[in-house]
Amino acid sequence: MDTSFLSPGPIIWAQIVALAALLFALGKGGDWVIGKLRTATKDAVSPFTIDMAAVKIQVAAQNEVLH
């Protein structure tokens, strides 16, 4: 049985570079998705947001005391 048609031939540098680029792109895509999922929880409980809300409350209270 002749199976020589199944052999694609030697691997060329372009194929190696294309495979490396594909693996790199998949890795970056995975990092992007994980980053997007983590951002939603990080923004909800940001210490900066809590501090800014506390400052606004203090300014409003001082404004009422002065007027």
PDBQT receptor file of N, H, CA, C and O in Angstrom, charges set to zero:
ATOM      1  N   MET A   1       0.843  -1.179   0.000  1.00  0.00    +0.000 N 
ATOM      2  CA  MET A   1       0.000   0.000   0.000  1.00  0.00    +0.000 C 
ATOM      3  C   MET A   1       0.889   1.244   0.000  1.00  0.00    +0.000 C 
ATOM      4  O   MET A   1       1.794   1.372   0.825  1.00  0.00    +0.000 OA
ATOM      5  N   ASP A   2       0.627   2.135  -0.914  1.00  0.00    +0.000 N 
ATOM      6  H   ASP A   2      -0.108   2.031  -1.585  1.00  0.00    +0.000 HD
ATOM      7  CA  ASP A   2       1.427   3.343  -1.063  1.00  0.00    +0.000 C 
ATOM      8  C   ASP A   2       0.808   4.479  -0.254  1.00  0.00    +0.000 C 
ATOM      9  O   ASP A   2      -0.310   4.903  -0.545  1.00  0.00    +0.000 OA
ATOM     10  N   THR A   3       1.523   4.978   0.763  1.00  0.00    +0.000 N 
ATOM     11  H   THR A   3       2.432   4.633   0.999  1.00  0.00    +0.000 HD
ATOM     12  CA  THR A   3       1.020   6.088   1.589  1.00  0.00    +0.000 C 
ATOM     13  C   THR A   3       1.897   7.328   1.436  1.00  0.00    +0.000 C 
ATOM     14  O   THR A   3       1.903   8.185   2.319  1.00  0.00    +0.000 OA
ATOM     15  N   SER A   4       2.615   7.437   0.366  1.00  0.00    +0.000 N 
ATOM     16  H   SER A   4       2.611   6.741  -0.351  1.00  0.00    +0.000 HD
ATOM     17  CA  SER A   4       3.517   8.573   0.177  1.00  0.00    +0.000 C 
ATOM     18  C   SER A   4       2.738   9.887   0.026  1.00  0.00    +0.000 C 
ATOM     19  O   SER A   4       3.283  10.962   0.277  1.00  0.00    +0.000 OA
ATOM     20  N   PHE A   5       1.476   9.803  -0.381  1.00  0.00    +0.000 N 
ATOM     21  H   PHE A   5       1.033   8.930  -0.585  1.00  0.00    +0.000 HD
ATOM     22  CA  PHE A   5       0.676  11.027  -0.545  1.00  0.00    +0.000 C 
ATOM     23  C   PHE A   5       0.321  11.656   0.812  1.00  0.00    +0.000 C 
ATOM     24  O   PHE A   5      -0.089  12.816   0.858  1.00  0.00    +0.000 OA
ATOM     25  N   LEU A   6       0.474  10.906   1.917  1.00  0.00    +0.000 N 
ATOM     26  H   LEU A   6       0.807   9.964   1.879  1.00  0.00    +0.000 HD
ATOM     27  CA  LEU A   6       0.175  11.443   3.244  1.00  0.00    +0.000 C 
ATOM     28  C   LEU A   6       1.326  12.290   3.792  1.00  0.00    +0.000 C 
ATOM     29  O   LEU A   6       1.121  13.087   4.707  1.00  0.00    +0.000 OA
ATOM     30  N   SER A   7       2.503  12.131   3.258  1.00  0.00    +0.000 N 
ATOM     31  H   SER A   7       2.671  11.484   2.515  1.00  0.00    +0.000 HD
ATOM     32  CA  SER A   7       3.660  12.862   3.743  1.00  0.00    +0.000 C 
ATOM     33  C   SER A   7       3.683  14.258   3.124  1.00  0.00    +0.000 C 
ATOM     34  O   SER A   7       3.781  14.386   1.903  1.00  0.00    +0.000 OA
ATOM     35  N   PRO A   8       3.593  15.317   3.956  1.00  0.00    +0.000 N 
ATOM     36  CA  PRO A   8       3.547  16.665   3.399  1.00  0.00    +0.000 C 
ATOM     37  C   PRO A   8       4.918  17.194   2.983  1.00  0.00    +0.000 C 
ATOM     38  O   PRO A   8       4.996  18.206   2.287  1.00  0.00    +0.000 OA
ATOM     39  N   GLY A   9       5.970  16.550   3.384  1.00  0.00    +0.000 N 
ATOM     40  H   GLY A   9       5.907  15.728   3.950  1.00  0.00    +0.000 HD
ATOM     41  CA  GLY A   9       7.304  17.023   3.033  1.00  0.00    +0.000 C 
ATOM     42  C   GLY A   9       7.978  17.648   4.239  1.00  0.00    +0.000 C 
ATOM     43  O   GLY A   9       7.448  17.596   5.349  1.00  0.00    +0.000 OA
ATOM     44  N   PRO A  10       9.129  18.233   4.027  1.00  0.00    +0.000 N 
ATOM     45  CA  PRO A  10       9.861  18.823   5.155  1.00  0.00    +0.000 C 
ATOM     46  C   PRO A  10       9.169  20.097   5.665  1.00  0.00    +0.000 C 
ATOM     47  O   PRO A  10       8.461  20.781   4.927  1.00  0.00    +0.000 OA
ATOM     48  N   ILE A  11       9.395  20.381   6.923  1.00  0.00    +0.000 N 
ATOM     49  H   ILE A  11       9.971  19.825   7.522  1.00  0.00    +0.000 HD
ATOM     50  CA  ILE A  11       8.841  21.594   7.524  1.00  0.00    +0.000 C 
ATOM     51  C   ILE A  11       9.721  22.773   7.113  1.00  0.00    +0.000 C 
ATOM     52  O   ILE A  11      10.948  22.699   7.178  1.00  0.00    +0.000 OA
ATOM     53  N   ILE A  12       9.085  23.846   6.695  1.00  0.00    +0.000 N 
ATOM     54  H   ILE A  12       8.088  23.906   6.643  1.00  0.00    +0.000 HD
ATOM     55  CA  ILE A  12       9.851  25.022   6.279  1.00  0.00    +0.000 C 
ATOM     56  C   ILE A  12       9.768  26.085   7.367  1.00  0.00    +0.000 C 
ATOM     57  O   ILE A  12       8.906  26.029   8.244  1.00  0.00    +0.000 OA
ATOM     58  N   TRP A  13      10.676  27.054   7.296  1.00  0.00    +0.000 N 
ATOM     59  H   TRP A  13      11.376  27.099   6.584  1.00  0.00    +0.000 HD
ATOM     60  CA  TRP A  13      10.752  28.097   8.320  1.00  0.00    +0.000 C 
ATOM     61  C   TRP A  13       9.473  28.916   8.409  1.00  0.00    +0.000 C 
ATOM     62  O   TRP A  13       9.096  29.351   9.497  1.00  0.00    +0.000 OA
ATOM     63  N   ALA A  14       8.811  29.129   7.304  1.00  0.00    +0.000 N 
ATOM     64  H   ALA A  14       9.117  28.776   6.420  1.00  0.00    +0.000 HD
ATOM     65  CA  ALA A  14       7.571  29.899   7.315  1.00  0.00    +0.000 C 
ATOM     66  C   ALA A  14       6.501  29.202   8.156  1.00  0.00    +0.000 C 
ATOM     67  O   ALA A  14       5.730  29.861   8.853  1.00  0.00    +0.000 OA
ATOM     68  N   GLN A  15       6.457  27.883   8.090  1.00  0.00    +0.000 N 
ATOM     69  H   GLN A  15       7.084  27.348   7.524  1.00  0.00    +0.000 HD
ATOM     70  CA  GLN A  15       5.492  27.135   8.898  1.00  0.00    +0.000 C 
ATOM     71  C   GLN A  15       5.830  27.238  10.385  1.00  0.00    +0.000 C 
ATOM     72  O   GLN A  15       4.927  27.341  11.215  1.00  0.00    +0.000 OA
ATOM     73  N   ILE A  16       7.110  27.212  10.728  1.00  0.00    +0.000 N 
ATOM     74  H   ILE A  16       7.843  27.129  10.053  1.00  0.00    +0.000 HD
ATOM     75  CA  ILE A  16       7.525  27.323  12.123  1.00  0.00    +0.000 C 
ATOM     76  C   ILE A  16       7.185  28.703  12.660  1.00  0.00    +0.000 C 
ATOM     77  O   ILE A  16       6.690  28.828  13.780  1.00  0.00    +0.000 OA
ATOM     78  N   VAL A  17       7.444  29.740  11.874  1.00  0.00    +0.000 N 
ATOM     79  H   VAL A  17       7.847  29.639  10.964  1.00  0.00    +0.000 HD
ATOM     80  CA  VAL A  17       7.132  31.111  12.287  1.00  0.00    +0.000 C 
ATOM     81  C   VAL A  17       5.628  31.293  12.421  1.00  0.00    +0.000 C 
ATOM     82  O   VAL A  17       5.162  31.937  13.360  1.00  0.00    +0.000 OA
ATOM     83  N   ALA A  18       4.866  30.729  11.487  1.00  0.00    +0.000 N 
ATOM     84  H   ALA A  18       5.245  30.206  10.723  1.00  0.00    +0.000 HD
ATOM     85  CA  ALA A  18       3.406  30.836  11.554  1.00  0.00    +0.000 C 
ATOM     86  C   ALA A  18       2.858  30.122  12.793  1.00  0.00    +0.000 C 
ATOM     87  O   ALA A  18       1.930  30.620  13.430  1.00  0.00    +0.000 OA
ATOM     88  N   LEU A  19       3.410  28.990  13.132  1.00  0.00    +0.000 N 
ATOM     89  H   LEU A  19       4.164  28.585  12.615  1.00  0.00    +0.000 HD
ATOM     90  CA  LEU A  19       2.976  28.265  14.336  1.00  0.00    +0.000 C 
ATOM     91  C   LEU A  19       3.307  29.066  15.593  1.00  0.00    +0.000 C 
ATOM     92  O   LEU A  19       2.487  29.151  16.507  1.00  0.00    +0.000 OA
ATOM     93  N   ALA A  20       4.494  29.650  15.643  1.00  0.00    +0.000 N 
ATOM     94  H   ALA A  20       5.160  29.581  14.900  1.00  0.00    +0.000 HD
ATOM     95  CA  ALA A  20       4.879  30.468  16.794  1.00  0.00    +0.000 C 
ATOM     96  C   ALA A  20       3.952  31.676  16.927  1.00  0.00    +0.000 C 
ATOM     97  O   ALA A  20       3.540  32.020  18.035  1.00  0.00    +0.000 OA
ATOM     98  N   ALA A  21       3.624  32.316  15.815  1.00  0.00    +0.000 N 
ATOM     99  H   ALA A  21       3.959  32.037  14.915  1.00  0.00    +0.000 HD
ATOM    100  CA  ALA A  21       2.722  33.473  15.840  1.00  0.00    +0.000 C 
ATOM    101  C   ALA A  21       1.328  33.063  16.303  1.00  0.00    +0.000 C 
ATOM    102  O   ALA A  21       0.691  33.790  17.065  1.00  0.00    +0.000 OA
ATOM    103  N   LEU A  22       0.856  31.920  15.856  1.00  0.00    +0.000 N 
ATOM    104  H   LEU A  22       1.373  31.329  15.237  1.00  0.00    +0.000 HD
ATOM    105  CA  LEU A  22      -0.459  31.433  16.270  1.00  0.00    +0.000 C 
ATOM    106  C   LEU A  22      -0.486  31.152  17.778  1.00  0.00    +0.000 C 
ATOM    107  O   LEU A  22      -1.427  31.551  18.465  1.00  0.00    +0.000 OA
ATOM    108  N   LEU A  23       0.529  30.477  18.285  1.00  0.00    +0.000 N 
ATOM    109  H   LEU A  23       1.293  30.153  17.726  1.00  0.00    +0.000 HD
ATOM    110  CA  LEU A  23       0.579  30.186  19.717  1.00  0.00    +0.000 C 
ATOM    111  C   LEU A  23       0.688  31.465  20.544  1.00  0.00    +0.000 C 
ATOM    112  O   LEU A  23       0.073  31.567  21.606  1.00  0.00    +0.000 OA
ATOM    113  N   PHE A  24       1.455  32.431  20.074  1.00  0.00    +0.000 N 
ATOM    114  H   PHE A  24       1.954  32.347  19.211  1.00  0.00    +0.000 HD
ATOM    115  CA  PHE A  24       1.586  33.712  20.759  1.00  0.00    +0.000 C 
ATOM    116  C   PHE A  24       0.243  34.444  20.786  1.00  0.00    +0.000 C 
ATOM    117  O   PHE A  24      -0.146  34.995  21.816  1.00  0.00    +0.000 OA
ATOM    118  N   ALA A  25      -0.461  34.450  19.658  1.00  0.00    +0.000 N 
ATOM    119  H   ALA A  25      -0.145  34.003  18.821  1.00  0.00    +0.000 HD
ATOM    120  CA  ALA A  25      -1.759  35.114  19.574  1.00  0.00    +0.000 C 
ATOM    121  C   ALA A  25      -2.784  34.442  20.496  1.00  0.00    +0.000 C 
ATOM    122  O   ALA A  25      -3.580  35.129  21.136  1.00  0.00    +0.000 OA
ATOM    123  N   LEU A  26      -2.771  33.128  20.566  1.00  0.00    +0.000 N 
ATOM    124  H   LEU A  26      -2.125  32.570  20.045  1.00  0.00    +0.000 HD
ATOM    125  CA  LEU A  26      -3.682  32.424  21.471  1.00  0.00    +0.000 C 
ATOM    126  C   LEU A  26      -3.381  32.755  22.925  1.00  0.00    +0.000 C 
ATOM    127  O   LEU A  26      -4.301  32.931  23.724  1.00  0.00    +0.000 OA
ATOM    128  N   GLY A  27      -2.114  32.841  23.271  1.00  0.00    +0.000 N 
ATOM    129  H   GLY A  27      -1.367  32.698  22.622  1.00  0.00    +0.000 HD
ATOM    130  CA  GLY A  27      -1.728  33.203  24.634  1.00  0.00    +0.000 C 
ATOM    131  C   GLY A  27      -2.152  34.620  24.989  1.00  0.00    +0.000 C 
ATOM    132  O   GLY A  27      -2.675  34.855  26.078  1.00  0.00    +0.000 OA
ATOM    133  N   LYS A  28      -1.932  35.567  24.082  1.00  0.00    +0.000 N 
ATOM    134  H   LYS A  28      -1.506  35.376  23.197  1.00  0.00    +0.000 HD
ATOM    135  CA  LYS A  28      -2.329  36.949  24.331  1.00  0.00    +0.000 C 
ATOM    136  C   LYS A  28      -3.849  37.066  24.414  1.00  0.00    +0.000 C 
ATOM    137  O   LYS A  28      -4.364  37.833  25.228  1.00  0.00    +0.000 OA
ATOM    138  N   GLY A  29      -4.563  36.325  23.591  1.00  0.00    +0.000 N 
ATOM    139  H   GLY A  29      -4.145  35.702  22.930  1.00  0.00    +0.000 HD
ATOM    140  CA  GLY A  29      -6.022  36.338  23.645  1.00  0.00    +0.000 C 
ATOM    141  C   GLY A  29      -6.542  35.808  24.970  1.00  0.00    +0.000 C 
ATOM    142  O   GLY A  29      -7.493  36.353  25.530  1.00  0.00    +0.000 OA
ATOM    143  N   GLY A  30      -5.931  34.758  25.467  1.00  0.00    +0.000 N 
ATOM    144  H   GLY A  30      -5.159  34.315  25.011  1.00  0.00    +0.000 HD
ATOM    145  CA  GLY A  30      -6.317  34.212  26.767  1.00  0.00    +0.000 C 
ATOM    146  C   GLY A  30      -6.055  35.201  27.888  1.00  0.00    +0.000 C 
ATOM    147  O   GLY A  30      -6.879  35.359  28.789  1.00  0.00    +0.000 OA
ATOM    148  N   ASP A  31      -4.902  35.871  27.836  1.00  0.00    +0.000 N 
ATOM    149  H   ASP A  31      -4.232  35.743  27.104  1.00  0.00    +0.000 HD
ATOM    150  CA  ASP A  31      -4.601  36.892  28.844  1.00  0.00    +0.000 C 
ATOM    151  C   ASP A  31      -5.611  38.032  28.789  1.00  0.00    +0.000 C 
ATOM    152  O   ASP A  31      -6.022  38.550  29.827  1.00  0.00    +0.000 OA
ATOM    153  N   TRP A  32      -6.011  38.423  27.580  1.00  0.00    +0.000 N 
ATOM    154  H   TRP A  32      -5.677  38.002  26.737  1.00  0.00    +0.000 HD
ATOM    155  CA  TRP A  32      -6.975  39.510  27.415  1.00  0.00    +0.000 C 
ATOM    156  C   TRP A  32      -8.321  39.135  28.031  1.00  0.00    +0.000 C 
ATOM    157  O   TRP A  32      -8.939  39.947  28.718  1.00  0.00    +0.000 OA
ATOM    158  N   VAL A  33      -8.773  37.910  27.786  1.00  0.00    +0.000 N 
ATOM    159  H   VAL A  33      -8.271  37.250  27.228  1.00  0.00    +0.000 HD
ATOM    160  CA  VAL A  33     -10.059  37.458  28.335  1.00  0.00    +0.000 C 
ATOM    161  C   VAL A  33      -9.998  37.407  29.857  1.00  0.00    +0.000 C 
ATOM    162  O   VAL A  33     -10.927  37.859  30.526  1.00  0.00    +0.000 OA
ATOM    163  N   ILE A  34      -8.931  36.872  30.405  1.00  0.00    +0.000 N 
ATOM    164  H   ILE A  34      -8.176  36.506  29.862  1.00  0.00    +0.000 HD
ATOM    165  CA  ILE A  34      -8.785  36.799  31.864  1.00  0.00    +0.000 C 
ATOM    166  C   ILE A  34      -8.722  38.206  32.455  1.00  0.00    +0.000 C 
ATOM    167  O   ILE A  34      -9.304  38.463  33.509  1.00  0.00    +0.000 OA
ATOM    168  N   GLY A  35      -8.026  39.105  31.788  1.00  0.00    +0.000 N 
ATOM    169  H   GLY A  35      -7.554  38.896  30.932  1.00  0.00    +0.000 HD
ATOM    170  CA  GLY A  35      -7.954  40.495  32.241  1.00  0.00    +0.000 C 
ATOM    171  C   GLY A  35      -9.314  41.162  32.250  1.00  0.00    +0.000 C 
ATOM    172  O   GLY A  35      -9.631  41.908  33.176  1.00  0.00    +0.000 OA
ATOM    173  N   LYS A  36     -10.122  40.905  31.233  1.00  0.00    +0.000 N 
ATOM    174  H   LYS A  36      -9.864  40.299  30.480  1.00  0.00    +0.000 HD
ATOM    175  CA  LYS A  36     -11.469  41.485  31.169  1.00  0.00    +0.000 C 
ATOM    176  C   LYS A  36     -12.345  40.936  32.286  1.00  0.00    +0.000 C 
ATOM    177  O   LYS A  36     -13.141  41.676  32.865  1.00  0.00    +0.000 OA
ATOM    178  N   LEU A  37     -12.213  39.666  32.594  1.00  0.00    +0.000 N 
ATOM    179  H   LEU A  37     -11.566  39.065  32.124  1.00  0.00    +0.000 HD
ATOM    180  CA  LEU A  37     -13.021  39.074  33.664  1.00  0.00    +0.000 C 
ATOM    181  C   LEU A  37     -12.614  39.619  35.029  1.00  0.00    +0.000 C 
ATOM    182  O   LEU A  37     -13.468  39.822  35.892  1.00  0.00    +0.000 OA
ATOM    183  N   ARG A  38     -11.327  39.856  35.233  1.00  0.00    +0.000 N 
ATOM    184  H   ARG A  38     -10.633  39.690  34.533  1.00  0.00    +0.000 HD
ATOM    185  CA  ARG A  38     -10.861  40.383  36.517  1.00  0.00    +0.000 C 
ATOM    186  C   ARG A  38     -11.185  41.858  36.687  1.00  0.00    +0.000 C 
ATOM    187  O   ARG A  38     -11.375  42.316  37.813  1.00  0.00    +0.000 OA
ATOM    188  N   THR A  39     -11.254  42.603  35.607  1.00  0.00    +0.000 N 
ATOM    189  H   THR A  39     -11.100  42.230  34.691  1.00  0.00    +0.000 HD
ATOM    190  CA  THR A  39     -11.515  44.040  35.670  1.00  0.00    +0.000 C 
ATOM    191  C   THR A  39     -12.893  44.322  36.239  1.00  0.00    +0.000 C 
ATOM    192  O   THR A  39     -13.065  45.293  36.976  1.00  0.00    +0.000 OA
ATOM    193  N   ALA A  40     -13.862  43.509  35.920  1.00  0.00    +0.000 N 
ATOM    194  H   ALA A  40     -13.722  42.720  35.321  1.00  0.00    +0.000 HD
ATOM    195  CA  ALA A  40     -15.229  43.741  36.397  1.00  0.00    +0.000 C 
ATOM    196  C   ALA A  40     -15.295  43.682  37.917  1.00  0.00    +0.000 C 
ATOM    197  O   ALA A  40     -15.999  44.486  38.528  1.00  0.00    +0.000 OA
ATOM    198  N   THR A  41     -14.591  42.762  38.534  1.00  0.00    +0.000 N 
ATOM    199  H   THR A  41     -14.020  42.108  38.038  1.00  0.00    +0.000 HD
ATOM    200  CA  THR A  41     -14.627  42.663  39.995  1.00  0.00    +0.000 C 
ATOM    201  C   THR A  41     -13.727  43.709  40.642  1.00  0.00    +0.000 C 
ATOM    202  O   THR A  41     -14.022  44.172  41.744  1.00  0.00    +0.000 OA
ATOM    203  N   LYS A  42     -12.652  44.085  39.989  1.00  0.00    +0.000 N 
ATOM    204  H   LYS A  42     -12.413  43.710  39.093  1.00  0.00    +0.000 HD
ATOM    205  CA  LYS A  42     -11.725  45.060  40.561  1.00  0.00    +0.000 C 
ATOM    206  C   LYS A  42     -12.370  46.451  40.617  1.00  0.00    +0.000 C 
ATOM    207  O   LYS A  42     -12.210  47.163  41.608  1.00  0.00    +0.000 OA
ATOM    208  N   ASP A  43     -13.091  46.839  39.570  1.00  0.00    +0.000 N 
ATOM    209  H   ASP A  43     -13.221  46.260  38.765  1.00  0.00    +0.000 HD
ATOM    210  CA  ASP A  43     -13.713  48.154  39.528  1.00  0.00    +0.000 C 
ATOM    211  C   ASP A  43     -14.854  48.283  40.521  1.00  0.00    +0.000 C 
ATOM    212  O   ASP A  43     -15.133  49.383  40.999  1.00  0.00    +0.000 OA
ATOM    213  N   ALA A  44     -15.510  47.195  40.835  1.00  0.00    +0.000 N 
ATOM    214  H   ALA A  44     -15.283  46.302  40.446  1.00  0.00    +0.000 HD
ATOM    215  CA  ALA A  44     -16.654  47.258  41.737  1.00  0.00    +0.000 C 
ATOM    216  C   ALA A  44     -16.233  47.611  43.155  1.00  0.00    +0.000 C 
ATOM    217  O   ALA A  44     -17.023  48.210  43.885  1.00  0.00    +0.000 OA
ATOM    218  N   VAL A  45     -15.025  47.265  43.572  1.00  0.00    +0.000 N 
ATOM    219  H   VAL A  45     -14.383  46.778  42.979  1.00  0.00    +0.000 HD
ATOM    220  CA  VAL A  45     -14.585  47.484  44.947  1.00  0.00    +0.000 C 
ATOM    221  C   VAL A  45     -13.249  48.235  44.942  1.00  0.00    +0.000 C 
ATOM    222  O   VAL A  45     -12.332  47.887  45.686  1.00  0.00    +0.000 OA
ATOM    223  N   SER A  46     -13.151  49.238  44.119  1.00  0.00    +0.000 N 
ATOM    224  H   SER A  46     -13.896  49.521  43.514  1.00  0.00    +0.000 HD
ATOM    225  CA  SER A  46     -11.910  49.990  44.025  1.00  0.00    +0.000 C 
ATOM    226  C   SER A  46     -11.730  50.880  45.253  1.00  0.00    +0.000 C 
ATOM    227  O   SER A  46     -12.644  51.630  45.593  1.00  0.00    +0.000 OA
ATOM    228  N   PRO A  47     -10.588  50.821  45.925  1.00  0.00    +0.000 N 
ATOM    229  CA  PRO A  47     -10.347  51.688  47.084  1.00  0.00    +0.000 C 
ATOM    230  C   PRO A  47     -10.405  53.170  46.716  1.00  0.00    +0.000 C 
ATOM    231  O   PRO A  47     -10.834  53.995  47.523  1.00  0.00    +0.000 OA
ATOM    232  N   PHE A  48      -9.979  53.505  45.509  1.00  0.00    +0.000 N 
ATOM    233  H   PHE A  48      -9.631  52.835  44.854  1.00  0.00    +0.000 HD
ATOM    234  CA  PHE A  48     -10.040  54.901  45.066  1.00  0.00    +0.000 C 
ATOM    235  C   PHE A  48     -11.485  55.385  44.994  1.00  0.00    +0.000 C 
ATOM    236  O   PHE A  48     -11.780  56.516  45.378  1.00  0.00    +0.000 OA
ATOM    237  N   THR A  49     -12.383  54.539  44.506  1.00  0.00    +0.000 N 
ATOM    238  H   THR A  49     -12.144  53.620  44.193  1.00  0.00    +0.000 HD
ATOM    239  CA  THR A  49     -13.792  54.903  44.417  1.00  0.00    +0.000 C 
ATOM    240  C   THR A  49     -14.378  55.119  45.806  1.00  0.00    +0.000 C 
ATOM    241  O   THR A  49     -15.159  56.048  46.010  1.00  0.00    +0.000 OA
ATOM    242  N   ILE A  50     -14.015  54.285  46.747  1.00  0.00    +0.000 N 
ATOM    243  H   ILE A  50     -13.381  53.530  46.581  1.00  0.00    +0.000 HD
ATOM    244  CA  ILE A  50     -14.519  54.408  48.124  1.00  0.00    +0.000 C 
ATOM    245  C   ILE A  50     -13.978  55.694  48.757  1.00  0.00    +0.000 C 
ATOM    246  O   ILE A  50     -14.720  56.406  49.432  1.00  0.00    +0.000 OA
ATOM    247  N   ASP A  51     -12.698  55.995  48.545  1.00  0.00    +0.000 N 
ATOM    248  H   ASP A  51     -12.095  55.416  47.996  1.00  0.00    +0.000 HD
ATOM    249  CA  ASP A  51     -12.110  57.217  49.098  1.00  0.00    +0.000 C 
ATOM    250  C   ASP A  51     -12.757  58.465  48.509  1.00  0.00    +0.000 C 
ATOM    251  O   ASP A  51     -13.016  59.428  49.231  1.00  0.00    +0.000 OA
ATOM    252  N   MET A  52     -13.018  58.457  47.217  1.00  0.00    +0.000 N 
ATOM    253  H   MET A  52     -12.808  57.674  46.631  1.00  0.00    +0.000 HD
ATOM    254  CA  MET A  52     -13.644  59.626  46.583  1.00  0.00    +0.000 C 
ATOM    255  C   MET A  52     -15.063  59.834  47.108  1.00  0.00    +0.000 C 
ATOM    256  O   MET A  52     -15.490  60.974  47.289  1.00  0.00    +0.000 OA
ATOM    257  N   ALA A  53     -15.788  58.767  47.350  1.00  0.00    +0.000 N 
ATOM    258  H   ALA A  53     -15.442  57.841  47.203  1.00  0.00    +0.000 HD
ATOM    259  CA  ALA A  53     -17.140  58.892  47.897  1.00  0.00    +0.000 C 
ATOM    260  C   ALA A  53     -17.086  59.465  49.317  1.00  0.00    +0.000 C 
ATOM    261  O   ALA A  53     -17.928  60.285  49.686  1.00  0.00    +0.000 OA
ATOM    262  N   ALA A  54     -16.110  59.041  50.106  1.00  0.00    +0.000 N 
ATOM    263  H   ALA A  54     -15.426  58.375  49.807  1.00  0.00    +0.000 HD
ATOM    264  CA  ALA A  54     -15.963  59.558  51.468  1.00  0.00    +0.000 C 
ATOM    265  C   ALA A  54     -15.621  61.040  51.452  1.00  0.00    +0.000 C 
ATOM    266  O   ALA A  54     -16.137  61.801  52.271  1.00  0.00    +0.000 OA
ATOM    267  N   VAL A  55     -14.761  61.459  50.536  1.00  0.00    +0.000 N 
ATOM    268  H   VAL A  55     -14.342  60.841  49.871  1.00  0.00    +0.000 HD
ATOM    269  CA  VAL A  55     -14.405  62.880  50.422  1.00  0.00    +0.000 C 
ATOM    270  C   VAL A  55     -15.621  63.701  50.021  1.00  0.00    +0.000 C 
ATOM    271  O   VAL A  55     -15.828  64.788  50.560  1.00  0.00    +0.000 OA
ATOM    272  N   LYS A  56     -16.418  63.217  49.102  1.00  0.00    +0.000 N 
ATOM    273  H   LYS A  56     -16.250  62.334  48.664  1.00  0.00    +0.000 HD
ATOM    274  CA  LYS A  56     -17.626  63.943  48.678  1.00  0.00    +0.000 C 
ATOM    275  C   LYS A  56     -18.600  64.103  49.840  1.00  0.00    +0.000 C 
ATOM    276  O   LYS A  56     -19.231  65.151  49.981  1.00  0.00    +0.000 OA
ATOM    277  N   ILE A  57     -18.725  63.091  50.657  1.00  0.00    +0.000 N 
ATOM    278  H   ILE A  57     -18.213  62.240  50.543  1.00  0.00    +0.000 HD
ATOM    279  CA  ILE A  57     -19.619  63.170  51.822  1.00  0.00    +0.000 C 
ATOM    280  C   ILE A  57     -19.091  64.201  52.812  1.00  0.00    +0.000 C 
ATOM    281  O   ILE A  57     -19.864  64.990  53.355  1.00  0.00    +0.000 OA
ATOM    282  N   GLN A  58     -17.787  64.201  53.050  1.00  0.00    +0.000 N 
ATOM    283  H   GLN A  58     -17.159  63.560  52.608  1.00  0.00    +0.000 HD
ATOM    284  CA  GLN A  58     -17.195  65.169  53.972  1.00  0.00    +0.000 C 
ATOM    285  C   GLN A  58     -17.344  66.598  53.461  1.00  0.00    +0.000 C 
ATOM    286  O   GLN A  58     -17.642  67.503  54.241  1.00  0.00    +0.000 OA
ATOM    287  N   VAL A  59     -17.143  66.810  52.181  1.00  0.00    +0.000 N 
ATOM    288  H   VAL A  59     -16.901  66.075  51.548  1.00  0.00    +0.000 HD
ATOM    289  CA  VAL A  59     -17.297  68.154  51.608  1.00  0.00    +0.000 C 
ATOM    290  C   VAL A  59     -18.740  68.608  51.720  1.00  0.00    +0.000 C 
ATOM    291  O   VAL A  59     -18.995  69.769  52.042  1.00  0.00    +0.000 OA
ATOM    292  N   ALA A  60     -19.688  67.721  51.461  1.00  0.00    +0.000 N 
ATOM    293  H   ALA A  60     -19.481  66.779  51.199  1.00  0.00    +0.000 HD
ATOM    294  CA  ALA A  60     -21.100  68.090  51.579  1.00  0.00    +0.000 C 
ATOM    295  C   ALA A  60     -21.455  68.424  53.033  1.00  0.00    +0.000 C 
ATOM    296  O   ALA A  60     -22.216  69.359  53.279  1.00  0.00    +0.000 OA
ATOM    297  N   ALA A  61     -20.921  67.681  53.985  1.00  0.00    +0.000 N 
ATOM    298  H   ALA A  61     -20.303  66.921  53.785  1.00  0.00    +0.000 HD
ATOM    299  CA  ALA A  61     -21.198  67.954  55.400  1.00  0.00    +0.000 C 
ATOM    300  C   ALA A  61     -20.597  69.289  55.816  1.00  0.00    +0.000 C 
ATOM    301  O   ALA A  61     -21.245  70.050  56.535  1.00  0.00    +0.000 OA
ATOM    302  N   GLN A  62     -19.383  69.591  55.386  1.00  0.00    +0.000 N 
ATOM    303  H   GLN A  62     -18.857  68.972  54.803  1.00  0.00    +0.000 HD
ATOM    304  CA  GLN A  62     -18.759  70.877  55.714  1.00  0.00    +0.000 C 
ATOM    305  C   GLN A  62     -19.503  72.027  55.051  1.00  0.00    +0.000 C 
ATOM    306  O   GLN A  62     -19.616  73.109  55.628  1.00  0.00    +0.000 OA
ATOM    307  N   ASN A  63     -19.998  71.808  53.873  1.00  0.00    +0.000 N 
ATOM    308  H   ASN A  63     -19.906  70.930  53.404  1.00  0.00    +0.000 HD
ATOM    309  CA  ASN A  63     -20.750  72.841  53.159  1.00  0.00    +0.000 C 
ATOM    310  C   ASN A  63     -22.033  73.178  53.919  1.00  0.00    +0.000 C 
ATOM    311  O   ASN A  63     -22.412  74.346  54.008  1.00  0.00    +0.000 OA
ATOM    312  N   GLU A  64     -22.695  72.170  54.463  1.00  0.00    +0.000 N 
ATOM    313  H   GLU A  64     -22.387  71.221  54.391  1.00  0.00    +0.000 HD
ATOM    314  CA  GLU A  64     -23.922  72.399  55.227  1.00  0.00    +0.000 C 
ATOM    315  C   GLU A  64     -23.615  73.135  56.541  1.00  0.00    +0.000 C 
ATOM    316  O   GLU A  64     -24.398  73.978  56.977  1.00  0.00    +0.000 OA
ATOM    317  N   VAL A  65     -22.486  72.816  57.163  1.00  0.00    +0.000 N 
ATOM    318  H   VAL A  65     -21.849  72.131  56.808  1.00  0.00    +0.000 HD
ATOM    319  CA  VAL A  65     -22.121  73.463  58.423  1.00  0.00    +0.000 C 
ATOM    320  C   VAL A  65     -21.794  74.944  58.175  1.00  0.00    +0.000 C 
ATOM    321  O   VAL A  65     -22.164  75.800  58.979  1.00  0.00    +0.000 OA
ATOM    322  N   LEU A  66     -21.117  75.244  57.088  1.00  0.00    +0.000 N 
ATOM    323  H   LEU A  66     -20.816  74.549  56.435  1.00  0.00    +0.000 HD
ATOM    324  CA  LEU A  66     -20.739  76.629  56.800  1.00  0.00    +0.000 C 
ATOM    325  C   LEU A  66     -21.902  77.497  56.365  1.00  0.00    +0.000 C 
ATOM    326  O   LEU A  66     -21.847  78.715  56.531  1.00  0.00    +0.000 OA
ATOM    327  N   HIS A  67     -22.950  76.915  55.815  1.00  0.00    +0.000 N 
ATOM    328  H   HIS A  67     -22.995  75.925  55.680  1.00  0.00    +0.000 HD
ATOM    329  CA  HIS A  67     -24.076  77.734  55.315  1.00  0.00    +0.000 C 
ATOM    330  C   HIS A  67     -25.213  77.612  56.248  1.00  0.00    +0.000 C 
ATOM    331  O   HIS A  67     -26.262  78.216  56.025  1.00  0.00    +0.000 OA
TER     332      HIS A  67
